[in-house]
């Protein structure tokens, strides 16, 4: 993939070695049928198919992707596996109540464990480690204080770290932090590819190069089975899962607004021993700034430093040249931030730059549930940038729900049919871009003041 088209992740999802040497699956041709059809060969879709095939091996399951496994967001993430879903815990407690906020946090912790166990089962390398939410500004420290108070009130084990505590782990001058004891880093493209291979081994049919054009049938009261229309064929099935994130826009499926927002990342080549030791070596923590959109970093198992966050874009409707310019600006700022982390990193080589899309909702919560008015059709998306662990967990949840299993988890606030609607077209589009730009400037000043505001 060219730099102009979004760069190449350090996971290289297009590399046959990452995909296990598998070819791109054949497209959907003609009129096909299945017991369950899953659209989207990312982590949500493949996790759904994998857990369905485990629970009921006799099912005829088809997974269809617009391109191929790991081609979308699941192959373009930063590999941080950590406990977070929805808004920060203090906001979650205010909006949904203490009991729901506690369950939300516990569900995200369990999702991390589930993803780590799945990696072990599938032979995907996964480096266990801590995750620190840290701050070095008044804005970040105020956010940490609110979150720390909420964790204490909910009796959740998330200790506060001092500046000295953080420096014992990574030699970077943050003022305070919150410690999540159980996190991990992994190659998201490798996990997605391993899930695809495991699905194929269980008899799941995989199709590629087949963008979804229309969702027909399933209207309540009409008794028509859902029929999904792709570029060169259709698939009819009693149950359909749309694991397409923000790709649901334009399909006429009433799931509210899941906005496609582009975020960015850069990665170095493998660091030397001194730099690795300063950043915690192989078992070092991932460090996430408490300010939204502020950069974050982690070390991969191979010793690369990955930095993500920063500028977020609304690419839909923007001119290609403008998108290319803004991407370059975002990558350059991340490189500048990376080199300012520590003097040892001042001359390090940046080997990869890439962009990927996340699904964003107005209230910060994902959408996982049956589509209202469309019997047999389910949707999952909108993890707001916290989707690595939750995507795998959502697949397990959907498999149980589709089969009516007795062990289906108790519904949580994001297990719902739709997100709040947002006016995202026409005159409101510039307003959304202005809001992102303002958040971007605030994040820059708060997270790393010496870099200065965006010009």
BELRAJO-V343013 format. One record per pair of residues at least 6 apart in sequence whose C-alpha atoms are under 6 Angstrom apart, sorted by the first residue. I is the first residue (numbers start at 1). J is the second residue. Records with the same first field share a line. If there is no record, write none. Layout:
I->J, J
//
This chain:
4->324
6->354, 355
7->353, 354
8->354
9->76, 354
10->352
13->70, 75, 189
18->190
19->193
24->68
25->206, 207, 208
26->207, 208
27->207, 208, 209, 210
28->233
29->232, 233
30->233
31->233, 234
32->235
33->235, 236, 237
34->60, 61, 237
35->60, 61, 237
36->61, 237, 239, 240
37->61, 62, 63, 240
38->63, 240, 241
39->63, 64, 65, 242, 243
40->64, 65, 243, 244
41->65, 69
42->69, 70, 74
43->74, 192, 391, 392
44->243, 391, 392, 395
45->243
47->392, 395
48->395, 396, 399
50->199
51->396, 399
52->399
61->204
62->204, 205, 206
63->206
64->207, 208
65->208, 210
66->208, 209, 210, 211
67->208, 209
68->208
70->189, 192
73->356, 357
75->188, 189
76->356
79->185, 186, 187, 188
80->185
81->183, 184, 185, 389
82->183
83->108, 109
84->108
86->364, 365
87->364
89->147
90->147, 150
92->101
93->101
111->389, 390, 393
112->389
115->389
126->185, 186
127->184, 185
128->183, 184
129->183, 184, 283, 285
130->180, 181, 182, 183, 285
131->180, 183, 285, 286, 287
132->178, 179, 287
133->177, 178, 287, 288, 289, 290
134->176, 177, 289, 290
135->141, 174, 175, 176, 289, 290
136->174, 175
137->446
140->290, 291
158->179, 180
159->178, 179
160->177, 178
161->176, 177, 178
162->176
163->174, 175, 176
169->280
170->278, 279, 280
171->278
210->230, 231
211->230
212->230
213->229, 230
214->229, 251
215->228
216->226, 227
217->224, 225, 226, 227
218->224, 225, 226, 374, 375
219->373, 374
220->373, 374, 375
225->238
226->236, 237
227->235, 236
228->234, 235
238->376
239->376, 377
240->377
241->377, 378, 379
242->379
243->380
245->359, 381, 382
246->258, 259, 260, 359
255->418
256->418, 419, 420, 421
257->419, 421, 422
258->359, 360, 361, 382
259->359, 360
260->357, 358, 359
261->313, 314, 357, 358
262->312, 313, 356, 357
263->312, 355, 356
264->308, 309, 354, 355
265->307, 308, 353, 354
266->306, 307, 352, 353
267->305, 306, 350, 352
268->304, 305, 349, 350, 351
269->304, 351
270->303, 304
271->303, 304
282->301
286->297, 298
287->296, 297
288->296
291->443
293->309, 310, 443
294->309, 310, 443, 447
295->308, 309, 310
296->307, 308
297->306, 307
298->305, 306
299->305
311->330, 440
339->345, 346
358->385
359->382, 384
360->382, 384
361->382
365->414
366->381, 382, 383, 414
367->380, 381, 414, 415, 416
368->379, 380, 415, 416
369->378, 379, 415, 416, 417
370->377, 378, 417
371->377, 378, 417
400->408
401->408
441->453, 454
445->453
//
